[in-house]
Amino acid sequence: MNDFNIRQLKDPSSLRGIEKLQKEIWGFSDIAVVPDHLLIALSHISCGAAHVAYYGDKPVGFALSIITQRSASDKIIYSHMLGVVKEFRNRSIATNLKMAQKKYAQENNISKITWTFDPLMTAAARVCFGKLGVKVTGFYKNFYENLRDTLSSDSSTDRFMVEWDSNCSIEKACDLSSIPDCIKWDLLNPAISSDTLNSEAEEIVCSVPLNWHTLKTDNPESATTWRSFTGQVFEKLFASGYTPTDFVCDFENNKGQYLFKKTGQTQR
Ligand SMILES: CC(C)(COP(=O)(O)OP(=O)(O)OC[C@H]1O[C@@H](n2cnc3c(N)ncnc32)[C@H](O)[C@@H]1OP(=O)(O)O)[C@@H](O)C(=O)NCCC(=O)NCCS
């Protein structure tokens, strides 16, 4: 993170730059951008925060927190957006933005932060499981139904919902040896898939490609197949009481592995 610093923006003039930053990160059209007047309002009424990572004067990463209440005693942060400009990725900027968000939660006596991420966006999975240590609380098929941005517009917006304890201090280490020798579910082989579900295994590993984002442009048919299979499989796994508890990257073989454990947890 050398050369970078993270600021919580409060004044309207700096918040105005966030519309442009969102377009740079996600390639959003005007309709998909969270407008600056909403950011200004959230900040003004202390219902949210925009944390921005700067490289010198250049904004290069963004996290949006919205404070909300699930019940009278359960104040949480819903983290609506996290993104880093492409050329500045893999320098722990997203992880540091999450740390700033966590500090903001602690300062506001909020113990939980929740958000969603796309299971096929494996860099996000790596950050969530390997660098932050989140818990998954649910799987939602086509969560947004129709997202008008270039990352999602041509496919189902499937999402894992996660929860992060703002008081947890340990970053989880992630390594291949943490995956036990258990049943491997070949998602592109439906015959194996149904056998696997009937096996009542305690742990199931599901592999996904690490380059889904580029597959979408280079091989859209394969990308669509992955989306469809993972959607069906994850839905079945959650319905059968399995929850993903870890994610491991095997870059050499372009393979990410979700470890599902039978927790019997019901979706929240
Ligand atoms: C997801 C995203 C926010 C991560 O930002 P970042 O600043 O690169 O994140 P970090 O540098 O903190 O961590 C990235 C990790 O993912 C790993 N990674 C990079 N590409 C990967 C891939 N295709 N699959 C799996 N892991 C990958 C990196 O090696 C790094 O892990 P490491 O530090 O152990 O080496 C960024 O990729 C992004 O803006 N994506 C588009 C928006 C998005 O998908 N947002 C998701 C919100 S939850």
The ligand as an SDF file (V2000), in Angstrom:
LIG
                    3D

 48 50  0  0  0  0  0  0  0  0999 V2000
  -12.3130   -7.5170   -6.5510 C   0  0  0  0  0  0  0  0  0  0  0  0
  -11.4150   -6.2650   -6.5330 C   0  0  0  0  0  0  0  0  0  0  0  0
  -12.1760   -5.1720   -5.7770 C   0  0  0  0  0  0  0  0  0  0  0  0
  -10.1030   -6.5970   -5.8120 C   0  0  0  0  0  0  0  0  0  0  0  0
   -9.2890   -5.4350   -5.7360 O   0  0  0  0  0  0  0  0  0  0  0  0
   -7.6930   -5.4950   -5.4530 P   0  0  0  0  0  0  0  0  0  0  0  0
   -7.2640   -4.1700   -4.9900 O   0  0  0  0  0  0  0  0  0  0  0  0
   -7.0100   -6.0870   -6.6240 O   0  0  0  0  0  0  0  0  0  0  0  0
   -7.6780   -6.5470   -4.2500 O   0  0  0  0  0  0  0  0  0  0  0  0
   -6.4100   -6.9980   -3.3770 P   0  0  0  0  0  0  0  0  0  0  0  0
   -5.1570   -6.5660   -4.0630 O   0  0  0  0  0  0  0  0  0  0  0  0
   -6.6470   -6.5580   -1.9870 O   0  0  0  0  0  0  0  0  0  0  0  0
   -6.5230   -8.5900   -3.4430 O   0  0  0  0  0  0  0  0  0  0  0  0
   -6.6730   -9.2540   -4.6800 C   0  0  0  0  0  0  0  0  0  0  0  0
   -6.3480  -10.7290   -4.4880 C   0  0  0  0  0  0  0  0  0  0  0  0
   -6.9840  -11.4850   -5.5410 O   0  0  0  0  0  0  0  0  0  0  0  0
   -6.0040  -12.2730   -6.2190 C   0  0  0  0  0  0  0  0  0  0  0  0
   -6.4470  -12.3730   -7.6030 N   0  0  0  0  0  0  0  0  0  0  0  0
   -6.1860  -11.5610   -8.6430 C   0  0  0  0  0  0  0  0  0  0  0  0
   -6.8450  -11.9980   -9.7480 N   0  0  0  0  0  0  0  0  0  0  0  0
   -7.5100  -13.1060   -9.3740 C   0  0  0  0  0  0  0  0  0  0  0  0
   -8.3740  -13.9960  -10.0510 C   0  0  0  0  0  0  0  0  0  0  0  0
   -8.6860  -13.8430  -11.3320 N   0  0  0  0  0  0  0  0  0  0  0  0
   -8.8980  -15.0220   -9.3520 N   0  0  0  0  0  0  0  0  0  0  0  0
   -8.6070  -15.2000   -8.0560 C   0  0  0  0  0  0  0  0  0  0  0  0
   -7.7940  -14.3930   -7.3440 N   0  0  0  0  0  0  0  0  0  0  0  0
   -7.2640  -13.3530   -8.0140 C   0  0  0  0  0  0  0  0  0  0  0  0
   -4.7210  -11.4970   -6.0490 C   0  0  0  0  0  0  0  0  0  0  0  0
   -3.6090  -12.3460   -6.2290 O   0  0  0  0  0  0  0  0  0  0  0  0
   -4.8590  -10.9830   -4.5970 C   0  0  0  0  0  0  0  0  0  0  0  0
   -4.5700  -11.9960   -3.6660 O   0  0  0  0  0  0  0  0  0  0  0  0
   -3.1090  -12.0340   -2.9120 P   0  0  0  0  0  0  0  0  0  0  0  0
   -2.9240  -10.6740   -2.2730 O   0  0  0  0  0  0  0  0  0  0  0  0
   -3.2290  -13.1460   -1.9460 O   0  0  0  0  0  0  0  0  0  0  0  0
   -2.1080  -12.2820   -4.0020 O   0  0  0  0  0  0  0  0  0  0  0  0
  -11.0450   -5.7970   -7.9640 C   0  0  0  0  0  0  0  0  0  0  0  0
  -10.6010   -6.9150   -8.7070 O   0  0  0  0  0  0  0  0  0  0  0  0
  -12.1990   -5.1300   -8.7020 C   0  0  0  0  0  0  0  0  0  0  0  0
  -12.3720   -3.9250   -8.5870 O   0  0  0  0  0  0  0  0  0  0  0  0
  -12.9810   -5.9070   -9.4810 N   0  0  0  0  0  0  0  0  0  0  0  0
  -14.1350   -5.3630  -10.1980 C   0  0  0  0  0  0  0  0  0  0  0  0
  -15.2490   -5.0110   -9.2410 C   0  0  0  0  0  0  0  0  0  0  0  0
  -15.6740   -6.1870   -8.3850 C   0  0  0  0  0  0  0  0  0  0  0  0
  -15.7620   -7.3240   -8.8280 O   0  0  0  0  0  0  0  0  0  0  0  0
  -15.9740   -5.9190   -7.1090 N   0  0  0  0  0  0  0  0  0  0  0  0
  -16.3330   -6.9890   -6.1750 C   0  0  0  0  0  0  0  0  0  0  0  0
  -16.8620   -6.4360   -4.9500 C   0  0  0  0  0  0  0  0  0  0  0  0
  -17.0080   -7.6470   -3.6400 S   0  0  0  0  0  0  0  0  0  0  0  0
  1  2  1  0
  2  3  1  0
  2  4  1  0
  2 36  1  0
  4  5  1  0
  5  6  1  0
  6  7  2  0
  6  8  1  0
  6  9  1  0
  9 10  1  0
 10 11  2  0
 10 12  1  0
 10 13  1  0
 13 14  1  0
 14 15  1  0
 15 16  1  0
 15 30  1  0
 16 17  1  0
 17 18  1  0
 17 28  1  0
 18 19  1  0
 18 27  1  0
 19 20  2  0
 20 21  1  0
 21 22  1  0
 21 27  2  0
 22 23  1  0
 22 24  2  0
 24 25  1  0
 25 26  2  0
 26 27  1  0
 28 29  1  0
 28 30  1  0
 30 31  1  0
 31 32  1  0
 32 33  2  0
 32 34  1  0
 32 35  1  0
 36 37  1  0
 36 38  1  0
 38 39  2  0
 38 40  1  0
 40 41  1  0
 41 42  1  0
 42 43  1  0
 43 44  2  0
 43 45  1  0
 45 46  1  0
 46 47  1  0
 47 48  1  0
M  END
$$$$
